[in-house]
Amino acid sequence: MSLMPVSEALRKLLHSAAGEPPRPCETVELAAALGRVLADPVIASADVPPWDNSAMDGYALHTRDLPRAIDSGLPISQRITAGMAPEPLQPGTCARIFTGAPLPAGADCVEMQENIREEDGTARFAQALRPGQNVRPRGQDLTAGSVVLGAGHVLRPQDLGLIASVGMARVKVCRPLRVAVLSTGNELVEPDQPLGPGQIYNSNRFTIRAALQRLGQDVIDAGILPDDAQQTRECLEQLASDVDVIITSGGVSVGEADYLGQVLRDEGQVDLWKLAIKPGKPFTLGQIADKPVLGLPGNPAASLVTFVLLVKPYLLSRMGVKRTTPLALPIAADFTWDKPGGRDEYARVRVGEGRLQLCGSQSSGMLSTASQADGLALIPAGSIVEAGQLLDFYPFEGLFD
């Protein structure tokens, strides 16, 4: 069986996500909307700013009065601060004005205070100005009726401020997915339990749960499933009746004890399996009782890599997010890679002195190098890498957000 390219697997995952029903929506207070996904576009109900205003502390005037302003100065007819409604500007005068204050009717520019000499209520100007200089015009940021943010946008801190600037206190967002996390294997033990012969602590559960929580999903911890076909079948069917997505780690290969893959093949379906990716080849997409099952490899680094590159885009797409492709930065390698492989390899790297440095062993069973790393560097299948060569670097901050 040939290995499926990562790009093809991702295309199939996103196609599968697009075939699922749209997410239910809810309206939340703006202060509680961080990280949520907009269900509807946000439309500006008014211009921002709602009136022409001064971009700095200074003096407002009309450019037709500049010859007199430069020759003998202009009397100061009023003082305008932010939050007040100014009087129309008297012809042949100027107004003392402060940053953010509305421009008075009859003025068309502002001179900064550093260029003005004020004497006995008169402002003396030293240079020519043009109409609109140092003025923030009405609607400069947003115009009434324009789209502020589109549906499918993940709300960031600056987005909440932008929405508030058009007077909205609540937004309609998609409800989080209800995601079950399940680990498989008789060898797994929870961290607070003593290890028996041949056992290891269950680390994937904590990595996956934390990643899902960072994405704002509703996480159901389904614990550890022993290597038993009947228990695997019953557990998957029960979870399928209660959640939107099931994410598993381990048990998706073809070994005699890999019951998860067997149950999916016998009782459900397998839509993709065995990818041309390292680490993470056994990644699986299947279904049980019409609910998607995303099977991650059991090796910790492989589980991490396949989650951020494949599971996360799938979940975001289910939430209606329009852009699911992770940010890639071209950064030069500070290492050589002289053994071209048959799969795309995502190496754990750190950034030091502007270059990518390998974080020790790239074994799929080693999670310590992921904690030392700043992100992943893509080494395409069949490639060698020379020092100084540009590689696509995926920062963990972008992969997990």
WONOR-V587696 format. One line per field, one symbol per residue. phi: phi as a letter, one per 20 degrees, with the letter a starting at -180 (. if undefined). psi: psi as a letter, one per 30 degrees, with the letter a starting at -180 (. if undefined). burial: + if it has 24 or more other C-alpha atoms within 12 Angstrom, else -. A space follows every 50 residues. Layout:
# WONOR-V587696
phi: ???
psi: ???
burial: ???
This chain:
# WONOR-V587696
phi: .feeffffffffffffffeefgffdbdcfgfdegnedfecfedfebfcff bfbfeafrcebdffefgffffcncfeeaccdfndefegffgmcccfccgn ffffgodcacdfffedddblmcddedbfcdgnfmdefgmgebdgneefbe fneefdgffffffffdnedbcecffffededcdcpfeecfgedfeegmdc feeggfffgfffffemeeedeemddffbffffffffffffeccebdddcn mdedffeefffffffedcbdebamdeccepgfgcdbbblmdfcdeefffg ffffffffecfggfffffenfeddfffddfcffdbdcdcfdecfddeecd dclmcecfemfdgfedefffffeerddedggmedcdgnffcfddffgffe f
psi: klkkleeeeeeeeeeeefflklklllklkefgfkflkkelkkkkflkjlf lklkflkbkklkffgeeeeeeflkkjflkklkfljllkkkkgllkkllkf kkkkkfkglkkkffgkjkkhgkkkkfllllkfkgkjlkgeekkkfljekl kgkkklefeeeeeefggkfllklkklkjkkkkkkkffkklfglkklkgll kjeeeeeeeeeeeffgljkjjgakklikeeeeeeeeeeeffflekkklkl ggaglfgifeeeeeeefbljelkjlikklgegkkkakkhgkkkjjllfke eeeeefeefeeeeeeeeefgkejfklkkkjkkkglljgiklglkkjkkll jkhglkkkibkgkffjfefefflfakkkjlkgllkkkfkklkkjkeeeef .
burial: --++++--++-+++-++-----+------+--++++++++-+++-+++++ +++++++++++++-++-++---+++++++++----+--+-++++++++++ ++++-++++++++--+++---++++--++---+++++----+-----+++ +++++---++-+++++-+--+++++++++++++++++++----------- +++++++++++++-+++++++++++++-+--++-+++-++--++++++++ +++----++++++++--+++++++++++++++++++++++++++++++++ ++++++++++++++++++++++-+++----+++++-+-----++++++++ +---+++++--+-++++-++--++++++++----+----+++++++-+++ +
